[in-house]
Each structure stands twice: as structure tokens, then as C-alpha cells.
Amino acid sequence: MSRLERITTRPELCHGQPTIRGMRFPVSLLLELLSSGMSMEEILEDYPDLEREDILAALEFGSLVAGRARTIPLGAA
């Protein structure tokens, strides 16, 4: 089941960046918080307007965007 309906874009909101449910929560902020090591529970505690499904929608959106991205140079393993 896709959660992408929770992701919205409006030119007048956050400079047209994808946001959660038309609120001032850019998807990129949620992805940054998760990548910094915050848990879903910590994010939900810090941002009570958000729901678990919003975070999952951000992850789904991020995975779709990453899959469409061109090659990103990374350091050798």
C-alpha cells in the first residue's frame, strides 16, 4: 500500500519542496532526522503533528527518488 498521497507539493509552501500533508514539514527534513540516527518514536515525540504513516511516506518517497537518481559517486569500500 502506497503512502505517497501524504506527500504534497505547493509552490507557496516551503518553496515547492515535497512536504508532509501540506504542512511545513519537508520530506527532506524527516529523511535527515532519520539519517542522523533519530528513531521514529523520537521524531514523533519532537513533532506531535506528525504521524507514523508520515515518516513511512517520507521513506517511500526517498526510496523512489533515490532509485531514479543518476549515479552518485561514493568512496570505494
C-alpha positions in Angstrom: 0.0 0.0 0.0 1.5 3.3 -1.0 1.6 6.2 1.4 2.6 8.7 -1.3 -0.8 10.5 -1.0 0.6 12.1 2.2 3.3 13.8 0.2 2.3 17.2 -1.3 3.9 20.0 -3.2 2.6 23.6 -3.3 4.7 26.4 -4.8 3.8 28.7 -1.9 4.8 26.2 0.8 8.5 25.5 1.5 9.5 26.8 -1.9 7.6 23.9 -3.6 9.6 21.2 -1.8 7.7 18.0 -1.2 6.1 18.2 2.3 4.0 16.1 4.5 0.2 16.6 4.2 0.5 20.2 3.2 2.2 21.1 6.5 5.6 22.8 6.8 7.4 19.6 7.3 9.6 19.0 4.2 10.2 15.3 3.4 13.9 16.1 3.3 13.8 17.1 7.0 12.4 13.8 8.0 14.9 11.9 5.9 17.7 14.0 7.5 16.5 13.3 11.0 16.3 9.6 10.3 19.7 9.5 8.7 21.2 11.3 11.8 20.1 8.4 13.9 16.8 9.6 15.3 14.2 6.9 15.7 10.6 7.2 14.5 9.5 7.4 18.1 11.9 10.3 18.9 10.7 12.2 15.8 7.1 11.7 16.7 7.8 12.9 20.2 9.5 16.0 19.0 6.9 16.8 16.3 3.5 15.8 17.7 1.7 16.9 14.5 3.3 14.1 12.6 2.1 10.5 12.4 4.0 7.3 11.9 2.5 7.0 8.4 4.0 10.4 7.5 7.5 9.1 8.3 6.9 5.9 6.3 5.6 8.1 3.4 8.8 10.1 3.5 10.9 6.9 3.4 8.9 5.6 0.5 9.3 8.9 -1.4 13.0 8.9 -0.6 13.5 5.4 -1.9 11.7 6.3 -5.2 13.7 9.4 -5.7 17.0 7.6 -4.9 16.1 4.8 -7.4 15.6 7.3 -10.1 18.8 9.3 -9.4 21.7 9.2 -11.6 24.9 7.6 -10.4 26.2 9.3 -7.3 30.0 8.9 -6.8 30.7 7.3 -3.4 34.0 6.3 -1.9 35.3 2.8 -2.6 34.5 0.2 0.1 
